[in-house]
Amino acid sequence: MVLATGCATSRVARKPLTQEEVIQLAKAQTPDSEIVQRIKASGTVYRLSAVEILRLHDCGVSSNVIDFMLQDYVEAVRWQERERWGPAWYYYGPYCYWHWPHRHCW
């Protein structure tokens, strides 16, 4: 019982970095690399709408940071899909093939 609770409490919850905080960092002229590093450290992934992208840009967030936020979301979705469908794919040399997990060819 102690081991189970020890593992459950050892996870540290990271506080997400809000869009407002990203804007405040940009207004404080924080370098892009530092803003990106803070986003990575927080583990926040942004699913930005067109309106949010325009708002971030109008509030002074650089294109580099916005591009990172967009690309990070794409990578998160790709990772999620790989986790979901990973066992169904197999690789042979440089090629990738689909395999139905419960279908057997005898």
C-alpha angles and dihedrals in degrees: 000000000000092000092051094051091043091058093046094052096042092074111099114215111223118219111236118240106236125218088247090057090049089052091049091051090050092048089051087056093243109174115260092239091058093048090051090048091052091050090051092046091051092051090226118156117193124211097198125197121211090257091052091049091052091046093051090049093047090050092056104264107147124243089243092060093043090049090052091050091051095045092046089057091050090051091048091053091047091050091049092051092047089053090048098045101021097109090052094061126072132182131226113182110309093340131091123211134193116235125187103226096217099039118096129188112211 
